[in-house]
Structures are given as structure tokens and as C-alpha cells.
Amino acid sequence: MRCQPCYDGPVYIWLKNIQHCLLCAEPAEEHTAICMACETELPWLGDHCQTCAVPLPGSGLTCGQCLKRPPAFERVAAPWSYSFPLDTLITRFKHSAKWPFGRLLADLLGQYLQHRFDEDLNRPDALVPVPLAAKRLRQRGFNQAAMLARWLSQTLNISCDETLLLRIQDTSAQQDLNAEARKKNLHNAFALTPDACIKGRHLALVDDVLTTGATAQALARLLMDAGAARVDVYCLARTPKPGDAV
């Protein structure tokens, strides 16, 4: 006895579905939901500091700030500068829960990181998302850094460890503060979980945007003081120094 209905028409196979670009709605050439033209037009980060990735006028340089006060993290890996249209995509993902934009950017970041691993970047033992305060997590409903880290974990086959860090203070929004205020705002804002396994591990912090680096510095210092062998920072975009052209 046949349990399947008799049907001779075309069958929709979702695996062969043509992706359309999330930016211009044109058919995408690859499985990623962005066309080649729009991907090329993204604000790819050019010459930058070899440590903190802040844009610089030449290649292979280290910025004065990192030379004067080396940060606790080893290296920042970011494919883009925080400018249009990337800033809009991140904002819509982060503040309007437009998750397809976040997944698209995570896929592209994963491709970028894999290329860096093949060239000059050491693979970490685990990805560690920047934690969100409990109150803000309830308000937003999700932690965008954790979502990025989970997607990257799937793409790169690197474990995502969300059990290491806590945000114990509900600080003011960082984007409303200058560099010095950001540092003060984060004083004692983070802590390790009681059973955090840190010693000897190479960890990579994951966040959406790196601005002054205050959050990355606070977390990297916490991890290094706990015995981490190395801390890197992976993010979607890097902002220029205040006053610099984007």
C-alpha cells in the first residue's frame, strides 16, 4: 500500500533555493545572502593597527596608544570599518532584532577569520561572547555577542564558552560615553564565574563593534590575570579614532 500521494508536478527543494541579497534583493551568486556587488561595497577595513585594528594611514604599523600602553589582548580581528551600510545592518540586528542581518554578518566574519587562520592568526581554544547585564538582556531579549559567537562556533568549528564571564553591574550604555568615562563605567563591571576554567587557554572575545576598546581591555585583563595564555578580540567592525574620517 502506498502512503505517499501521487503527484507528478515539480517539487520544491529548499536546499536548491536561490538566495537573494539582503541589501539589494538581487539574486546572490553564493549561498550567503549577499550579492558580490554589495559584498564588495561593504566598508572593508584597510590599513590598521596590528594590535587594536584602529584605522591607520599605512600597513604593518602599531598605533601610538598600543605602543605606549600595550593592551591585555593580543590582537583584534575585524573585517570592516563601522560606517554605512554596515552600521545600519548592525543597528538593525542589535536594536531591532533583525536576526538575518546578524547571521549574514556572522557568516562573512567567519569567512574572514578562516582566511586569517590560514595566514597569520592563531586559532583560539574557545570563543567567549562579551556578557550582557541581566537587566539589558531582559529588555533586549537576546545578547547579540552571544548569538554571533554561536554562529561563528558552527562556521569555524571552535567551541563557544558562555560560562566564563559575568556582567555583575548594569552600567550605562557605552555608546553615550567618551573614552575616559567608558573606562570608569566598566570599573568592577565584570567577574569570572566560580568554576571558570581559564588557565593556559587561548580565548577569543566576541562582540559586535570595538570603539575605544575599554570593554575588551577590561575583559582581557580579567582573563589574563586568571591565567589565560592569550586573549584575542573578534568583532564585526572597528570605529576610527574620534575626529578621524570614517
C-alpha positions in Angstrom: 0.0 0.0 0.0 1.4 3.4 -1.0 1.3 6.0 1.7 2.6 8.8 -0.5 0.2 10.8 -2.6 0.5 10.5 -6.4 2.0 13.8 -7.6 3.7 14.5 -11.0 4.3 18.2 -10.6 7.5 20.0 -9.8 8.8 19.5 -6.2 10.2 22.5 -4.3 13.6 21.6 -2.9 14.6 24.2 -0.3 18.3 23.2 -0.5 18.4 24.5 -4.1 16.6 27.7 -3.2 18.2 30.8 -4.7 19.4 33.2 -2.0 18.6 36.9 -2.5 20.8 39.7 -1.3 19.5 41.2 2.0 20.8 44.6 0.9 19.6 45.0 -2.7 17.2 42.0 -3.2 19.1 40.8 -6.3 19.9 37.1 -6.6 23.1 36.2 -4.7 25.8 34.2 -6.5 26.7 32.2 -3.4 24.8 30.5 -0.6 25.4 33.6 1.6 22.5 36.1 1.4 24.5 38.9 -0.2 25.5 39.5 -3.8 29.0 40.0 -4.9 28.5 43.7 -5.7 27.1 44.6 -2.3 29.8 42.5 -0.5 32.5 44.4 -2.4 30.9 47.7 -1.4 31.0 47.0 2.3 33.4 49.3 4.2 36.3 46.8 4.4 38.9 47.8 6.9 42.1 48.9 5.2 45.4 49.6 6.8 45.1 49.4 10.6 47.0 48.9 13.9 48.4 45.4 14.2 47.2 45.2 17.7 43.9 47.1 18.2 42.8 47.4 14.5 42.2 51.1 14.6 42.5 52.6 11.1 45.9 53.9 10.2 47.4 55.6 7.2 49.9 52.8 6.5 50.2 49.0 6.7 52.2 47.0 9.2 52.0 49.7 11.9 51.1 49.8 15.6 49.3 52.8 16.9 50.8 55.2 19.4 48.3 54.2 22.1 49.2 50.5 21.8 52.9 51.3 21.8 52.5 53.5 24.9 50.2 51.2 26.8 50.0 47.7 25.3 46.5 46.3 25.9 45.9 43.0 27.7 44.5 41.4 24.5 47.0 40.3 21.8 45.2 41.2 18.6 41.9 42.5 17.3 40.5 40.8 14.1 37.7 42.9 12.4 36.9 42.9 8.7 35.1 46.2 8.5 35.1 49.9 9.5 32.0 51.0 11.3 30.4 53.0 8.6 27.5 52.8 6.1 25.9 50.5 5.3 27.5 48.2 7.9 26.5 50.4 10.8 22.9 50.2 9.7 23.0 46.4 9.5 24.5 46.1 12.9 22.0 48.5 14.4 19.0 46.7 12.9 20.4 43.4 14.2 21.2 44.7 17.6 18.3 47.0 18.4 15.5 45.8 16.1 16.1 42.0 16.4 16.6 41.7 12.7 18.5 38.4 13.1 19.0 37.6 9.4 21.4 40.6 9.2 23.3 39.3 12.2 23.5 35.8 10.7 24.7 37.2 7.4 27.5 39.3 9.1 28.5 36.3 11.3 28.9 34.2 8.2 31.1 36.8 6.5 33.1 37.3 9.7 33.6 33.5 9.8 34.9 33.5 6.3 37.3 36.4 7.1 38.6 34.7 10.3 39.1 31.4 8.4 41.2 33.3 5.9 43.2 34.9 8.8 43.7 31.5 10.4 45.2 30.2 7.1 47.6 33.2 7.0 48.7 34.7 10.3 46.2 34.3 13.1 46.4 31.5 15.7 43.1 29.6 16.3 41.8 30.0 19.8 40.7 27.3 22.1 37.3 28.9 22.6 35.1 31.8 21.6 33.8 33.9 24.6 31.0 36.3 24.0 31.0 39.7 25.8 28.4 39.3 28.5 25.3 41.5 28.8 23.9 42.8 32.1 20.8 40.9 33.2 18.5 44.0 33.0 19.6 44.8 29.5 19.3 41.2 28.5 15.7 41.2 29.7 15.0 44.4 27.8 16.6 43.4 24.5 15.7 39.7 24.8 19.0 38.5 23.5 22.7 39.1 23.7 24.0 39.9 20.2 27.5 39.0 21.1 26.4 35.5 22.2 24.5 35.0 19.0 27.5 36.0 16.9 29.7 33.7 18.9 27.4 30.7 18.5 27.1 31.2 14.7 30.9 31.6 14.5 31.3 28.4 16.5 29.3 26.5 13.9 31.2 28.0 11.0 34.7 27.7 12.4 34.3 24.5 14.5 35.5 26.3 17.6 33.7 25.8 20.9 31.7 28.7 22.3 32.1 29.1 26.1 29.4 31.2 27.7 30.2 30.0 31.2 33.3 32.1 31.9 32.2 35.7 32.3 29.5 37.6 34.1 28.5 41.2 33.9 27.8 42.0 37.5 27.0 45.7 37.2 24.3 47.2 35.0 26.4 50.0 33.6 25.3 52.9 31.5 25.3 52.4 27.7 28.9 52.7 26.5 28.0 54.5 23.2 26.9 57.5 25.2 30.3 58.0 26.9 33.7 59.2 25.9 36.8 57.1 26.2 37.7 58.1 29.8 34.1 57.7 31.0 33.9 54.3 29.4 36.9 53.1 31.5 35.3 54.4 34.7 31.9 53.0 33.7 33.4 49.5 33.5 35.3 49.5 36.8 34.4 46.2 38.5 31.6 45.6 36.0 32.8 42.1 35.1 33.6 38.9 37.0 34.6 35.3 36.4 32.1 32.6 37.1 33.0 30.5 40.2 34.0 27.4 38.1 35.6 29.3 35.2 38.3 27.3 33.5 40.8 29.9 32.3 44.4 28.8 33.0 46.6 28.2 29.9 43.8 28.7 27.4 43.8 30.9 24.3 40.5 32.7 24.3 38.8 35.0 21.8 36.3 37.6 22.9 33.4 38.1 20.5 31.5 41.4 20.2 29.8 43.4 17.5 31.8 46.7 17.5 35.0 47.8 19.0 35.1 51.6 19.8 37.6 52.6 22.4 38.4 49.1 23.4 37.5 49.7 27.0 35.3 46.6 27.3 37.8 44.4 25.5 40.6 45.7 27.7 38.6 45.1 31.0 37.6 41.6 30.0 41.1 40.6 28.6 42.8 41.9 31.7 40.4 39.8 33.8 41.1 36.7 31.8 44.9 37.2 31.7 45.0 37.8 35.4 43.2 34.5 35.8 45.9 32.7 33.9 44.8 32.8 30.2 47.7 32.2 27.8 46.3 34.7 25.3 43.2 36.7 24.6 42.2 38.0 21.1 39.2 40.0 20.1 36.9 39.2 17.2 34.3 41.8 16.2 32.3 42.9 13.1 33.6 46.4 12.9 36.2 48.9 14.3 35.5 52.6 14.7 38.1 55.2 13.8 39.6 57.4 16.5 37.4 60.4 17.3 37.9 63.1 14.7 39.3 60.8 12.1 37.5 60.3 8.8 35.5 57.1 8.5 
